[in-house]
Amino acid sequence: MVDHTGRMASILKNKFNVQKGDTVLIYMPMVMESVVIMMACARIGAIHGVVFGGFAPKELAVRINDAKPKLIATASMGIEPNRTIPYLPLIEEALTYAD
């Protein structure tokens, strides 16, 4: 886990220019990667906010407006017993409602 955290912290800093004090919104299902991103944010001093994956676009937009994230980290989809939920269309719609 430490290895993954260090790599993710490096990606956040070098690829996405996330710095100490920046906010990263995590929109993912309950998977190991969400914990890795949380720990990576802590390692570089960034603030993280977690939004349960699958939130409706208007509700996600409220959280985006409140957090003003520099980056939204997401998974491609969430898996439920009878269906999959693609996250990118939800984020794209949420951004149309966000300030």
PyMOL commands that set and color helices and strands:
alter all, ss='L'
color gray80, all
select helices_A, chain A and resi 2-14+32-44+57-67+87-97
alter helices_A, ss='H'
color red, helices_A
select strands_A, chain A and resi 23-28+47-52+71-74+77-80+83-86
alter strands_A, ss='S'
color yellow, strands_A
deselect
rebuild
show_as cartoon
